[in-house]
Amino acid sequence: MAVCWRHPAGMAALNDSATTVAALRERVLGFVRDRDWEQFHTPKNLSMALAAEAAELMEHFLWATAEQSVAVANEPSKRAKIAEELADVVIYALEFANMTGLDVSAAIEAKMAANAKKYPIEKARGRAEKYTEL
């Protein structure tokens, strides 16, 4: 039986400090399988959906200065919509991992190791330049 998307009565809501990536992936996969959507979830379609959702997230900050964007992110009336768009981005990223068999944690670890080499602390600390400019 697939995992239900809604929380059963009395079950605590998920949160970052207590939920694993594996649990999130399983939850997303259950949601997709319950609806027979795997047939549509090709790497091409999922990568495009991910980009579209990222654009919807960016739309909340369009034309804002850096300082204004911080205020927008903290504005109670906009925060829920921003959270929804972030969730869409992460859901599609997790489903991409599900459909391609990529290990999210291993991919992040490898990328962080590569970034540590590109951006050594002594050169990059407090600087926003690309590694080729350090």
C-alpha positions in Angstrom: 0.0 0.0 0.0 1.3 3.4 -0.9 1.9 6.1 1.6 -1.0 8.5 2.1 -0.1 12.2 1.5 -2.2 13.5 4.3 -1.3 13.0 7.9 -3.5 10.5 9.8 -5.4 12.1 12.7 -3.1 12.6 15.6 0.1 12.1 13.7 2.7 14.8 14.1 3.6 17.0 11.1 6.9 16.4 9.4 9.8 18.7 10.2 13.4 19.0 9.1 14.9 17.9 12.4 13.0 14.6 12.5 12.4 13.6 8.9 15.0 11.9 6.6 15.4 12.4 2.9 14.5 8.7 2.5 11.2 9.3 4.2 10.4 12.3 2.0 11.3 10.4 -1.1 9.1 7.5 -0.1 6.2 9.9 0.6 6.6 11.6 -2.7 6.8 8.3 -4.5 3.7 7.0 -2.7 1.8 10.1 -3.8 2.9 9.6 -7.4 2.2 5.9 -7.5 -1.3 6.4 -6.0 -2.1 8.6 -9.0 -0.3 6.4 -11.6 1.9 9.4 -12.6 5.2 7.5 -12.9 4.4 7.1 -16.6 4.7 10.9 -17.1 7.8 11.4 -14.8 10.7 11.2 -17.3 13.9 13.0 -16.5 13.0 15.5 -19.2 9.6 16.2 -17.8 10.7 16.4 -14.2 13.6 18.6 -14.9 11.3 21.0 -16.8 8.7 20.9 -14.0 11.5 21.6 -11.5 12.6 24.6 -13.5 9.1 25.9 -13.9 8.5 25.7 -10.1 11.8 27.4 -9.4 10.7 30.2 -11.6 7.4 30.4 -9.6 9.5 30.7 -6.5 11.6 33.4 -8.1 8.6 35.4 -9.1 7.9 36.3 -5.5 11.2 38.3 -5.5 11.1 39.7 -9.0 12.2 43.4 -9.0 13.0 43.4 -5.3 16.4 44.5 -4.1 18.4 42.1 -2.0 17.2 43.8 1.2 13.6 43.9 0.0 13.7 40.2 -0.8 14.6 39.4 2.8 11.5 41.4 3.9 9.3 39.6 1.3 10.5 36.2 2.6 9.5 37.2 6.1 6.2 38.9 5.3 3.5 36.7 6.9 1.0 37.3 4.0 3.5 35.9 1.4 5.3 33.3 3.5 2.8 30.5 3.0 2.8 31.0 -0.8 6.6 31.1 -0.8 6.7 27.9 1.2 4.3 26.2 -1.3 6.7 27.1 -4.1 9.7 25.8 -2.2 7.8 22.6 -1.5 7.0 22.2 -5.2 10.7 22.6 -6.1 11.8 20.1 -3.5 9.1 17.6 -4.4 10.1 17.6 -8.1 13.7 17.3 -7.1 13.0 14.3 -4.9 10.8 12.7 -7.6 13.6 13.3 -10.1 15.9 11.4 -7.7 13.3 8.7 -7.4 12.9 8.2 -11.2 16.6 8.4 -12.0 17.8 6.4 -9.0 20.1 9.2 -7.9 21.1 9.3 -4.2 20.4 12.8 -3.0 22.6 12.7 0.0 25.5 11.2 -2.0 25.1 13.8 -4.7 25.1 16.6 -2.2 28.1 15.2 -0.4 30.1 14.9 -3.7 29.0 18.4 -4.8 30.0 19.9 -1.4 33.4 18.3 -1.6 33.9 19.7 -5.1 32.7 23.1 -4.0 35.1 23.0 -1.0 38.0 22.6 -3.5 36.7 25.4 -5.7 36.0 27.7 -2.8 38.7 27.3 -0.2 37.8 29.1 3.0 40.9 31.3 3.0 40.0 32.6 -0.5 36.2 32.6 -0.5 35.2 33.7 3.0 33.0 36.7 2.8 33.3 37.0 -1.0 30.6 36.3 -3.6 32.9 35.9 -6.7 32.9 32.8 -8.8 35.7 30.4 -8.0 37.5 31.4 -11.3 37.6 35.0 -9.9 39.1 34.2 -6.5 
